[in-house]
Amino acid sequence: MELFRPEFVLIPMRNSLLLATLAATLGLAGCDVDFDDVSIGPKEEETFHYSYDCKPGSRLLLENYNGAVEITAWDQPKIEIDGARFANTKERLRQVKIDISRGADSMTIRTVPPLDRGGNSGARYQIRVPKQVVLELIKSTNGSLRVSGTNGAANLRTTNGAIELRLPMGLKNDVRASTSNGSIEVKLPHGAAFQVAARTSGSSIRSDFIVEGEVTKKRIEGKVGGGGALLDLSTSNGSISLQRGL
């Protein structure tokens, strides 16, 4: 569950205390908070679309400084990139660039920020990839990450946002996911076998799977179903949930 869409926003001082109080109140009540619903002035936005051939086993690197990233696997031998650049002014929107570079078996996507990093700007991504793509590094400094259906190795990092993983084929390769301020939720099929190393310093860990090894409120390390590829999860301020049922 994503508690909010983390995008940096400049808010007038007279409204800051009100918004902070509202967020705290709703958070304590267990409600979702989406600051995009708060009227803070117009936001400029422009969509983009790219499509490239992508053979199985290719490596994908993505670096985004502000905005959510969603990656979904499909059966096509290509990668499709959809999304939107956004900023609080037209001038700053023109400065936000989507830089894509390609190698023989790799692709790097980078969101280039405006020269002036103040205000609200960034990009949101929805990307479709072959199931066997290696997510060498998917990174957002301020945004949630969602990955569904891939079975290649994956390295996911965000510093302010939730991470959600759906792995219906189980864990075929090592997967690492870390955030410094957000929850991590992983869904795996019944009968999945893997090694797990999960830790949180600010909340707790819940697992539907029986783990052979160390199991505490804030740390789990051991084997599930006899072991296999490694699932490495860490957050310093959020819960971790391992769910069975895909």
N, C-alpha and C positions, 0 to 999 in steps of 0.2 A: 504493500500500500504506500503510495507516494503522498507524503504529508503536504508538500507544496512543490510548485515548480520553481526551482531556485534560479532566479535571474536577478542580477544586481540592479537595484532601482534607487534613484535618489528621491527621497521623500522630504517635503518641507518639514521644518522642525515642529511646527504647530500640530502636524499630524502624526509625528513619529511615536509619541507616547501613547496615543490612542490606538495605533496599529499594533504596537508591541503588547499593550494590555489585551487587545482582542485576540492576538495570536496565542498568548499565554493561556487565556481563558478557554479558547476552543481546544488547544492542545491538551489541557488538563481534562477536558470533557471527552476526549477521544475522537474529536471531529477532524475532518480534513480541512486544511487551510490552503487556499490558493490565492496568493496576493495579486494574481492577474484579474481577480474579480473586483479589486479595489480601484476606484476611479482615480488615476494618478496622471491623467493626461494622455494624449495620443502617442501611439508607438508606430513608427514606420516599419514596414515589413515587405520583403520581396522573396518569392519562392524560387527554387532552383531544382533542376533535374539533370542527372548525368547517367549514362549507361555505357558499360564497357564489358567486353568479353573477359571472363575470369575462369581459369581452369582450376579444377579441384586441387587443394593443397597449396594454393597461393596464399600469400601473407597480406594481411590488412592492418595498417596502422592509422589511427585517427587521433588527432589532438584538437580538442575543442575547449575554449576557455570559459564559455558560459552558455548553457543550454543542454537540454535533454538529448540523449542518443538512444535510438531503438534499432536493434539489428535482428532480422528474422531470416531463417534459412528457407531456401526453396530448391527445387530440382533443376533450375535453369543454369547453364554454364556461363553465367554473367552476373555482374554486380550492378544493381540499380540504386542510385543515390537520390533521394528526394528530401526536401527540407525547406527551411526558410531562414534567411538572414533577417535580423531585426536590430533596430537602434531607436534612440529617442528623438533623433532629428534626421532629416533627409541627407544632410551633409555627412553625418557620421555613418549612416547606412551605406553611402557610396564607398566609404573607406573599409567596410567589412568585406573581406574577400574569402572565397573558397578556393584554396590552392590544392590541386591534385597532381601528383607526380606518379608515374608508372614505370615499373621495371619489368623484366621478363616474367617474373613470378611474384610480384609484389605491387602494392598500391599504398600510397601515403596520402591521407586527406588532412588538411590543416585549415582551421579557421584563423584568418589573419585579422587581428583587432585594429581599430582605428589608432592613429597616433596618440590621440587623447583617450586614455583608458577610463576617464570618468563617465558617469552616466550609465545607461542601460543599453548594452549591445551584446551581440553574440549570434549563435545559430542553433537551430534544432535540426536533427537528422532522423530520417527513417530510411534504413538501408536493408536491401535484400541481397543475400549472398548464397553461394553454394554451401551445402551442409559441411563439406570438408575444408572450408576455408580456415586458416589459422589466424585467430585474432591476436596478432603478436603484441599489440598494445592499443587498447581503446581507452582514451583518457578524456575526462572533462573536469576542469577545475571547479566548476560550479554547475552541477546538473545531474539528473538521474541517469542511470544506465540500465537498459533492458536488453537481454539477449535470449532468443528462443530458437531451439531446433538445431543449433550447430553441434558438431561432434569433434571438431578439431580442438587443438590446444587453445587456451584463451587466457589473456592477462587484462583485467579490467580495473581501472582506478578512477576514483573521483574523490574530491576533497569536501564536497558539500552536496550530498544527494544520496538517494537510495539506490541499491543495486538489486535487480530481479533477474533470476536465471530460470529458464525452463529447458530441461534436458530430457526429452521424451525417450531418447535412445540410450539413456544412461550416460555414464562417464567413460568415454573412450580414450581421452587424453587429459593431461593435467590442466586444471582450471584454477586460476588465482583471481580473487576479487577483493578489493580493499576500498574503504571509504573512511574518512576521518569524522564525518558527521552525517550519519544516515543508517538505515537498517539494511540488512542483506537477507533476501529470501530466495531459497533454492528449492525447486520442485523436481523430483526424480521419480522414475517408475518403481513399482513394487519389484523387489528382487534385485535392485541395483547393488553393485559391489564396488567399493572404492575405499581409499584411505581418506581420512578427514583430519584437518587441523584448523580449528575455528576458535577465535578468541575475540572478546569484547571487554573493554574496561569500564564502560558506562552503563551497561544494561545486562541482558541475560541471553542465554542460548537455549533454544528448544529444538529437539530432534524427534521425528517420528520413527527413526531407525535405531536399532540396537547397536551401540558402539562398543566394541571390545577394546578397552584401553582407559585412558583418563577421561572422566566425565565430571565436570563441576558446573556451577551456575554460569561461570564466565569463560570456561575453557573446555574444549573437547578435542581429544587427540587419540586416534586409534583406527581400527578397521571396521568396515561395514560389509557384511556378506562375504568375508574372506579377504577383502582388500582388492586393490587394483590401482587405477590412476588416482592422482592426488587432487582433492578438493581443498584448497587453502583459502580461508575466509578470515577477514579481520576488519573490525571497526572500533574506533575509540569512543564513539558516542552514538550507540544504536543497538538494536537487538539483532540476533541472527536466528533464522528459522530454516530447518531442514524438513521439507515436507514430502510425504510419500503419497502417490496417487495418480501420477500421469499414465 
